[in-house]
Amino acid sequence: MNELNPLQINSIVSIISTVAFVIIYLITVYQNRQTIKEMEKARKAEFLPKLKATLHFPAPTYANLKIQNIGKGPALNIDATIKFCSSSSESESSRIWKEPLMMAGEYFMFLLPQGGNIEQIIQNVNYIHIKGVYEDIFGEKHEFEDKIDLNEILQNLPEAHIIWKYDPIDKIAKELEQIATNLISRRNL
């Protein structure tokens, strides 16, 4: 049998160590790429818009549809359909909503059928279905969909004992104070 001489042993050890270093290098490259992908995903999440539909009650028996960007980034090229649906499909009505830009925190209010009188709306509309798409600042498209069950909201509303989310008189007073402050500061310029 042939015994290995020291030169052959050195060659075998060199080959094994080179293969081990290559494997470790490839693992490191893979982990670095995964880290970069996670960092990119986290960076994009910082600017991700998110649209949410709710009912806004300016008075106890009146409501508006409110769609707000509750995300951290602007929503671009919004294209949505707002459907007012009843249990019978024949009385369904819909609206198209297109908006080129909606900043973070911004919202739009939409009039509901029957002038927003919730007691009259509930006679013809069971739920509101909002469905659409929008883009983020990176050009990626996102879908959104909300369904607002009016019967459920009306059942829960008396139990919550909500009159308004804010007192309209207090809000008007604060806005008037702000206007007065702005006028005084401009007059002093």
Secondary structure as UniProt FT lines:
FT   HELIX           6..45
FT   TURN            46..47
FT   STRAND          51..59
FT   TURN            60..61
FT   STRAND          62..69
FT   STRAND          75..85
FT   HELIX           89..91
FT   STRAND          93..102
FT   TURN            104..105
FT   STRAND          107..111
FT   HELIX           113..116
FT   HELIX           118..124
FT   STRAND          127..135
FT   TURN            137..138
FT   STRAND          141..149
FT   HELIX           150..160
FT   HELIX           168..187
//
